[in-house]
């Protein structure tokens, strides 16, 4: 790979990292609940749409960050003659790269909004499940990816020491959430909305430092 191609990858990585301003939407979960109550549920439909939309946008963006970061990692290792040094991490990194790419397939926010309206809210609960389950699995994959990249970059001498990323989204029981939503006539659904918003907010906040670390280590 020539210097111009490598610089193009660096520019792409910078672009995808900066796109988090647009893709990683956050909002105050408590205010979302208040506005949903005040508008008799209308704002809740907007939140449902935004939750599904940010899932799609974030996953696509991260797949691009990962693909570009892995390409740069391989190039840096090749340039320094240390490809063998990261032989332990690279297969695992590439496996996670494929998994994150598979996760990036869009579910379609507009489609799920229509399904939710047509089914009288049943589709919303199903959509909540996908958002909750998808983000939990994605959070684990990202943590593993960042940890392995940190280890590889340390071996290449591009960071001072390896660090471990920790998942931020707990695994929750979908059946219990659905049951409580029905038993409380939808009241628990408001808490579920709160959890989904807050989980995403926490995930995005924790990820900023890791993305910046990747860019700094690979762009130099």
N, C-alpha and C positions, 0 to 999 in steps of 0.2 A: 504493500500500500504506500503510495507516495504521500508527501507532506500535504499536498492540496486536499487529497481525499481524507486524510486524518483530520485536517482542520475543518472539513465539512462535517465530519462526525461530531467534533467538539461543538460546532455551532448548532447542530441538530440537538445535541444533548442539552445545551443551554436553553434552546427554544422549548423543548418539551418540559424541562424543569420549570421554566417561567410560566408555562401554560396552566400551572396549578391555580393561578389567580382566577382563571375562567372555569376550570373544570371542578375544582374542589370547593364547591358551594357550602357555606355554613350559615347557620341561623340560630337564634336563641330558642331552645326547645320549649321553655316555659311560655315565652311569648307566642309561639306557634299554637300551643294548646289554648291559650286565652283567646287568640284571634279565631280559632276554630269554633270555640263556644259562642263567641260574640256573633259570628256570621252563620250560626246554626249549621256548621259542618262544611260550608263552602270553602273556607280557607284550608280545611283539612284535605280537600281534593287537590288543591294547589300543592300542598306539602307532599302528598303521595306522588304526584307527578315529579316534583323536584328531587325527591329521594331516589326514584328510579332513574331519573335523568343523570344525577350526579354519580350514581353507581356506574352507568354506562360510560360517561365521560371520563371519570377517574380511571376506570379499568383500561380503557383504550390508551389514555395518556401514559399510564405506568408501563403498559406493554411496550410503548415506544421508548420510554426511558430505559427500560431493561434491555431491549434489543440494541440500542445505541451504546449503552454502557458496556455490554458484553463484547461488542465489536471493538470498542476502544481498549478494553482490558486485554484482549487477545493481541491487538496491535502493539500495545506497550510491552507485553511479555515477549513478543517476537523481536521487537527492537532491542531490548536489553539482553536477549539471549537467555531468558529465564522462563521459557514456556514450561520446562520440566518442573520448575519450582512450584507451579500452581496446578500440577497434574492431579492432585488430590481434590482440589476445590472445583476445577473446571467442569468435570462431568456433572457434578451436583448443581452447579450454576446453570448449565445448559438445560438440565431437566426442569429446574424451576422456571427458566425462561420459557420453555414450551408450555408449562402449566399456566403461567401468568398470561401467555398469549391465548390459550384456550378460554380462560376466564374473561377475556376482553370482548367476547362476542356479546353484542348488544341485545338487551331484552326488549327495548323499545318503550320509552316512557308514555308516549301518546297512546300506543296500543293498550298498555296496561291501565291507563286512565279510562279508556273506553270500556274495557272489560269490567273494571270496577263499577262503573256507572250502570252498565247493562245488568250486572249480576246483583245489584243492590248492596254492594259492599263486600260480598263474599270474595270477589276478585281482589279486593284490597288486602284482605287477610292473607290470601295466597301470595300476592305481591310482596307483602311484608315479610313473609317467610323467605322468599327468594333474596330480598335485600339483606335480611339478617344473616341467612346462611352463606350467601355469596361473600359478604364483607368479612365474616368470621374466617372463612377459608382463605380469602385474599390476604387478610391481615397476617395469617400464619406464613403464607408463601413469601410475602414481602419481607417479613422479619428474617426468615431463613436466607433469602437472597441477599439482604443487606449484610448479614453476619458473614456469609461466605465471601462476599465481595470485599469486606473489610479484611478478612484473613488473607485473601489473595493479594490485595493491594499492599498489605504490610510485608508480605514476602517479596514483593517487587520493589520494596523500598519507597513506595509512594504515599505511605502514611506511617506514623510513628509506631503504632501498635494496633493489633486487632481488637475490635469491640464487638459485642453481641447485641443485636436488636431484640427487643422483647415485644411479643404480641400485646396489643392493647384492648382487643375486643373479646370478651368472654363468650364461651359457647353456651347458648340458651336452649331451653326445651320448647320447641315450637308447639307441641300438643298442649302444654300447660298454658301457653299464651293464648291459643285459640279458645280453649275451654273457659278461661277466665274472661275473655272478651265476650263470649256468649252468655255466661252466667251473670255478668254485670251489665248486660244489655248495651255493650259497646263502651262502657266507661273505662274498662281496663285497656281498651284500644287506644285511648288517649295517652296512657302511660307507655304503651308499646311505641306510639309515635315519638314520644319523648326519648325513649331508649335508642331508637333508630337514628334520630337526629344527633344525639349526644355521642353515640358510638362513632359515627362518621366524623364529627367535629374533633374528637380525641385522636382518631386515626390520622387525620390530616395534620393536626398540630405536631404529633410525634414524628411524622414523616419528613417535615421540612428540614430538620437538621441532617437527616440521612441523605436526602437528595442533594443538599448543598455540599455535604462531605464527598459524595460521589463525583460531583462536578469538579470540585477543587482538586481532588486526587487525580482525575483523569484528564483534566484540561491543561495541566502544567506541563 
